[in-house]
Amino acid sequence: MDRSAIVENNLWRASSAERVNSHPLEQDISVDLAVIGGGYTGSSAALEAARRGASVALFEAETIGHGGSGRNVGLVNAGLWLPPDDVIATLGEGAGHRLIAELSEGPAKVFGLIEREGIDCEATRNGTLHLAHAPRGLTDLQNRATQGQRLGAPIQLLDRAETIRRTGSEAFHGALFDPRAGTVQPLAYCRGLARAAGQAGAQLFENTPVTALSRQPDHWQIAANGRTVRAKALLLATNGYHRDITSPFAPRCVPVHYSQFATAPLPAALRDKILPGGEGCWDTALVMSSIRIDKAGRLIVGGMGDSTGPYAPLHRSWGRRKLRRLFPELANIPFEHGWSGRIAMTGDHIPKVVAFGPSTYAIFGYSGRGISPGTVFGTTAAEALLDNRPDALPIPVLEGYSERFTAAKGAWYEFGASLFHGLPT
Ligand SMILES: Cc1cc2nc3c(=O)[nH]c(=O)nc-3n(C[C@H](O)[C@H](O)[C@H](O)COP(=O)(O)OP(=O)(O)OC[C@H]3O[C@@H](n4cnc5c(N)ncnc54)[C@H](O)[C@@H]3O)c2cc1C
């Protein structure tokens, strides 16, 4: 059973101000670009293609934002999870510097699109705080600060006192502040991209799983909902929520689960004390956790692990203990929402673009950093496919990619998170 099908109480579904008008595919069609998957990658590609005047159709197996794009923390970061030196060591000087530079502009692109398209998604550009969970976490942040500042990033290391003032919690030893970043209501942002794509002329088909795709002499042939689609170009944007498709290629990533729990809206006096600046936060722990506030003033605590899986009780009770430890004054405030999602992790934590045939890309593996990167990769993929310009993409294109033992590695992450969450917090 697809665990994502288990009914959860996802805050983002309950509070999204954006809606999408669409229906399932009911007839055969021909388009310039077919996009499979309605997350940030697919929706931003559809938007860009439609604005360029191309005929574009987006096929989503469930509803827009069903995957990672409707379940995440909503941190709009200016780069990958890897520190810059690791990105350069993995990709090489030229490609590494280019990817870092393009992703550092990612939040500006996201917030620019939100403004241009009038997306109603609780956009807050007050920066993010990477929080030192322990003294060794501060050393990690100092290294990241040195590396980032060397490349011109306007990031700033904060001491313990300032971190306490900004978070309202005494649990942290310092923080790295990134003023380029911010937060969004992640599902509303995704729906807004798709809604804007539709308004620009893209055809959106929800509840339309693609079941097969094949290369014909001069086009791609796609089977969906018992209908046939002809497309000059194809973008496979199914990422970590890929469903079986008879296809020459399927993305392979390690599934790493991450769950979130949202309180009832905090009373005004506590809102003035807890994250008063509205920064989105995550920490330096190996088994990472996150905190942020939404527009209604709910505090959202997140941590690795699957709150719909076999170790769900451990993760849920960890959520409560974590809340109490960070903010003792919230000990009795109830959680009203809880949900989880699957992060698509690659072995080197770098996203992949694979050209598995003519005029096609599969894009996947943002490794927990997909809001800005997904927007940048999706937008540039449309440009690359329509203009036949692979160099428009911020990363070199691969001809193939494989990842071994993904299920076993995913189970190992889940087991580790469960062990950790079983320990006293
Ligand atoms: C819990 C969690 C927290 C995260 N936190 C953050 C964060 O704070 N900041 C950040 O930047 N990133 C974060 N991420 C990562 C980010 O959410 C993802 O990288 C991003 O959403 C990926 O977008 P996508 O469009 O590539 O894929 P997805 O959003 O996963 O979309 C893929 C879509 O393809 C559809 N699909 C699959 N198969 C088919 C098919 N056969 N036919 C049609 N449709 C199909 C799926 O239903 C799905 O809707 C987090 C991820 C998770 C899970």
The ligand as a Gaussian input file, in Angstrom:
#p B3LYP/6-31G(d) Opt

LIG

0 1
 C        8.516000      16.350000       4.672000
 C        9.370000      17.117000       3.705000
 C        9.959000      18.309000       4.103000
 C       10.691000      19.064000       3.187000
 N       11.086000      20.326000       3.531000
 C       11.585000      21.134000       2.582000
 C       11.836000      22.500000       2.850000
 O       11.543000      23.018000       3.927000
 N       12.410000      23.259000       1.882000
 C       12.680000      22.761000       0.649000
 O       13.202000      23.487000      -0.200000
 N       12.398000      21.483000       0.334000
 C       11.846000      20.666000       1.258000
 N       11.525000      19.387000       0.944000
 C       11.777000      18.909000      -0.422000
 C       10.721000      19.371000      -1.405000
 O        9.432000      19.262000      -0.851000
 C       10.796000      18.512000      -2.670000
 O       12.121000      18.488000      -3.133000
 C        9.908000      19.074000      -3.766000
 O        8.597000      19.175000      -3.329000
 C        9.984000      18.185000      -4.985000
 O        9.122000      18.716000      -5.967000
 P        8.878000      17.910000      -7.282000
 O        7.949000      18.695000      -8.108000
 O       10.166000      17.539000      -7.930000
 O        8.217000      16.531000      -6.820000
 P        6.843000      16.248000      -6.036000
 O        6.344000      17.446000      -5.352000
 O        7.057000      15.030000      -5.201000
 O        5.813000      15.942000      -7.189000
 C        5.816000      14.751000      -7.952000
 C        4.382000      14.527000      -8.421000
 O        4.376000      13.508000      -9.428000
 C        3.144000      12.833000      -9.311000
 N        3.258000      11.575000     -10.020000
 C        4.004000      10.499000      -9.681000
 N        3.866000       9.501000     -10.577000
 C        2.982000       9.953000     -11.508000
 C        2.428000       9.381000     -12.688000
 N        2.747000       8.142000     -13.081000
 N        1.565000      10.117000     -13.428000
 C        1.255000      11.398000     -13.053000
 N        1.741000      11.968000     -11.938000
 C        2.604000      11.267000     -11.174000
 C        2.963000      12.699000      -7.814000
 O        1.618000      12.422000      -7.475000
 C        3.457000      14.034000      -7.302000
 O        2.407000      14.979000      -7.140000
 C       10.870000      18.581000       1.864000
 C       10.315000      17.357000       1.475000
 C        9.541000      16.634000       2.369000
 C        8.905000      15.356000       1.922000

